[in-house]
C-alpha cells in the first residue's frame, strides 16, 4: 500500500487501492497546505484587504477631489466647515489680543475658549472616510473577509497543490511524453503569477477608473464590497488565464496542430485576435492598448520558443537517425565477415587430412 508519497515510475504497476491511497495522501497534503495558508492569510486579512482595496481607494480619492458623488459633496462640505472654523479661530484670537479694545474680562473669556475651539477644529476630518467598499448586510463584513482570505490562501498554496497534482498525473505518461509535458506544466504557475501581477497593476486600476467614471454624474456611486471583490477576482483570474497563451501555443506545436512557420504567417490574424480578447476584458481605450501589446508580445515569444523547440527536436531526430544508421551498418559488416553455416560444414582442415 502506498501509505507515503514517493516517486512512482512509469513502469510501476499499482492496484486500484494503491492509486486511491496515493490520491488520498496527496489530497491530505494539499488540504493541510491550504489550511496553513488560510490561517496565515486570516491573520494578515487587514493587509490583504488593504492590498485589494488599493485600486478602488485611489480612484475614489480622485473622485472625491473633483467633488463627484456623495463623497465628493461631503468633502466640499468639510472643506467649507474647516474654512469657517479657521476664520472663527482667527477672529477669536484677534479679539482676545490686548489691543482689541475689549474689556479684560471679555478678552479673558475669549482666551479661555481658544483651546476648546482648536480641539473642535482638529476633530474635523480633512477628507471623508469613504474610500473603501461598503457593506449592506450585518454579516457581510465577516463573509467578505473570509472570501478574500480563502482566495489569497488558494493563491499562496497553489504551488503545493499543483505539485501534488503533477505528482499524481505524471507517472501515467511515458518518459518521452514527460519530457514534453513537464516544461509546459512547470510554466503554468509562473505565467499565471505574471498575469495576475500585470492585471493588478495595469488592468484592474484602469477598469475601476473606467466604470466609476462612466456616466457617474447620473448616479451616486457607492461600491459594494462583495461585488467589487468578485469583479477584481474575475479580472485577475482572466489575466492569469490569458497569460497561458505560450503554453497553449507550445502544446499545439508539439502535438503537431500548427507549425512555427504557420504562426509567423498568421501574425496579422494574431493581432486581431489579441485586440478582440483585450476588448472583451473590462477597461477603456487606453486599457485596450495596454492589454493588446503584452498579448501580442506573448504570441511572438511563443513563436520563438516553438521555433527553438522544433530545431532542438529536429537535431535530436537527426542524431538518433545517424546512430541507428551506424548501428545498422555495423551489424551488416559483422554478418558479412562471419562464415555461414554451409561454409563451416564444407571447411576441411588440410593439416588434419
N, C-alpha and C positions, 0 to 999 in steps of 0.2 A: 504494500500500500504506500502511495506517495504522500506520507504524512508531513514532509518538509519540502520546501521549494528547492528544486535542483534543476540543473540544466538537462533537458531531455533532448536526446538526439533524434534525428530523422529516422534512424533505423530501429529505435526502441519501440517495442510493442507493449502498450498498456491496455488493460482491460477497461471496461466502461466505469467500473467502480474507481479505478485509479484516476481516470480522467475527471470524474466528478469530485474526487477527493482533492485533486490538484486545483480544480476550479474553485472549490470551497476555500482552500487555503489562500489562493490569490485574492478572492473576494474579501476575505477577512483582513488581509494586509491592506487592501485598498480602503476598506471601511475604517480601519484604525488610522490610516494616514489622513483620511477625510475628517475624522473626529478630532484629531490633533490640530489640523489646520483650522477647523471650525472654532475650537476653543481659543486658539491664538487670535483669530480674526474677531471673535466676540470680545476678547479682552481689549483689542485695539479698534473697536467699532467706531469710536468718535473720530479717529484719524481716517478711517476708511470712508465714513460719511462725508467728512470734510473734503476728501480727495474726489469723490464722485460728484459732490455739490459744487466744486470749484468752477467748472464752465458756466453753470447756471448762475452762480453768485456774481461772477464778473459781468455777465450780460445784464443781470438785474440791476447792478450798481450803475451801469451805463444808462439804463432806462430811467433810473431814479435821478441821475444827474441832469437828464433832459426834462424832468418833470412829467414824464409819461406815466399813466396808470395811477392807481390809488396810492402806491408807494411814492411815486413822484410828487403827487399833490400833498401827501403828508410831509415829504421833505421840504417842499416850498413853505408849508405852514410852520414847520420847525425853524426854518431859516428866518421867517418873519418874527416869530416869537423871540428867537435869540437876538435879533437886531433890536427889538423893543426893550428886551431885558438889559442889554448892554447900554442902550441910551438912558434907561431909567437909572442904572447904576452910576453912570457918569453924572447925571443930574443930581443925584443924592450926594455924591462926593463933592460936587461943586457947592451945593447948598450947605454942607456941613463944614466947609472951609471957614477959617476965621474972617476973611474979607467978604463973606457973602451978604452981610448986612442983617442977618437974622440974630435973634437973641441967643445968648449962650445956652439957655435951656433947650431951645428948639434945635440948635446945632448939635447938642449932646444927644438929644433924642434921635436925630437923623444918623449920627455916627454910630449909635447902637444898632440901627437897622442894617448897616452896611454888611456885617458878617453873614446875617441871615439872607440878605439879598444875593451875596456872592454864592452862598451854598445853593440857593434856588437856581441860579443861573448855571451852576456846574452840573446840576441834575438833569438839565435839558439835554437830550441826546443830540449829537451832531448830525447823525443820519438815522433814518428809520430802520428798525430791526425787522427786515422782511426779505432779505436776500436769500433765504432758504426756502425749499419747497414746503407747502402747507399740508397738514393732515386734517381730515374731517371726522373720522371715526375715533371713538375712545380707545380702541385697541390698535389703531393704525400705526402709531409710533413703534410699538413693540413688534408687530408683524413686519413692518417695513425694515426695521433694523435686522431682524432675523433673516429676511430675504436677502438683503445686501450682504450680510455676513456669510450666508451659505454660498452666494455667487463667488465671492472672493475666496472662500475656502476651496471651492471646486477648482479655481484657477491655481491656487497655491499647491494643491495636492495633485494637479494634473500630471506632472512628470511621473509620480509613483504609479498612478492609475494606468497611464499609457505603458509604463514599463511592465506592469503585470499583464496587461492585455497583450503586448508583444510577446512576452514570455510564454503565454498560453497558446498563441496562434502560430508562432514561427516554427515550432517543431513539425508542423504539418507540411511545411514547404521543403522542397528539395534543396540541397546546398547551393546548387546553381541558381534556383529561384530566390533563395535567401540573399544571395549576393546582389540580386537586382532589387529586391523589395526593401531590404534593411536600410539603405541610404535614404530611400524615399520616406519611409516611416520615421526615421530619425529627424528628417527635415520638417515634418508636420508641426510639432510643438514650437520649434524655433521660428518658423514663418508665422505661426498663429500669434506668438507674443509680439513679433514685429508689427503685424496687422493691428492688433489691439492697441499697441502704443501709438501707431500712426492715427488710428481712429480717435483716441483720447485727446491727442494734442492738436489735430487738424480738423477732423470731420465733425466730431461732437460739438466743439465750440461754434463752428460755422453753422451747423444745423440748429443749435439753440438760438443763435443770433437771427437766423432767417425766420424761424417760426415765431419767436417772440416779437419781432418787428413787423410781421405780416399783418396788415390791417389792424394794428394794435390800437389805433385811435378810436375804433368802434367797440372795443371790449375793455373790461377791467381784467387785466391778465394776472391771474394767480395760478401758479403751477402746483398741481397736486403731487405729493411725494411718490406714491406708488406708480402713477402714470409716467412720471419723469424717469424713475429707475427702470421701468420696463422699456421705455424709449432708449435710454442710454445703453442698456444691456443689448437691445436689438442692434443698435448701430455698431457697438464694439464687436459683437458676435459676427455681424455681416462683414466687417472689415477683416476679422481674423480668418473667415472662410474665403474671402476674395483673395487674400494673400497666399492661398494654396494653389494659385494658378501654376507656378513652376512644377509642383508635384504632379498635377493633373497632366500637364504637357509632357513631362518626362515619362510618366507612366504610359501615355498614349504612344510616344515614340518607341519605348522599349517593347510594347506589345506589338507594334507594327501598324497601328491605325494610321499614323501620319509619319512623315519624314521631316528632318530639318529643312530640306530643300522646299517642301511644300509650305512649311511655316514661313520661310523667308519670302516665298512668292505671294503669300496671302497677307502681307503686312497691312495693306490698306483696309482689308476687312477686319483685321485685329483692332485697328484704331477705332473704327466704327463700333465694334463690339465693346471696347473699353469705355467709349463715351456713353453707350447705352446703359452699361452696368453702373457707371457713375451717375447717370441721370436718374436711375431707379433709387439710388441712395438719397437720403434727405440732405438738403442744402440748397444754396443759391448758385449763381453763375460762377462765382469765384471758387466755390467748393467743387463745382463740376470740373474745372480745370485742375484743381489740386488733387482730385481723385483720379482723373483720367491719366495724368502724367505718370504716377507710380504704377498704375496698372499696365501701361504700355512698356514701362521700364522692366517690369516683371516678365512681360511677354518676350522682350529682347533677351533678357537674362536666361529665360527658359530655352530659347533657340540656341544660345551659346552653349549652355550646359548639354543640351541634346546633341549638338554637333560634336562636342568633346567626348561624350559617352559613345556616340556612334563610331568615331575614329578609334577609340580605345577598343571597342568590341571588334571592329574590322581588323585591327592589328593583332588582337588575340586570336581571331579565327585564322588569319594568315599564318601565325606562328604554330597553331595547332595543326593546320593542314600540312605545313612543312615537316613537322615532327612525325605525323602519320605517314607522309611520303617517304621520309628517311627510314622509318621502321619497316615499311613495305619493301623498299629496295634492299634493305639489309637481309630480310628474311628470304627474298628471292635469290640473293647471292649465296646464302647458306644452302638453299635447296639445290642450286646448280653445282656447287662444289662437292656435295655429299654424293657417294656412289648409290646407284639404285640397287634394289633387291636382286634383279637379274644379273647385274654386274658382279655382285658378291658371289652369287651361285656359280657363275661362269669363270670366276677367278681361279687360276691354277698357279700354285707356287712352284716355280721351276726348281728350287733347291730341294723341295720335298720329293719331286718326281725324279 
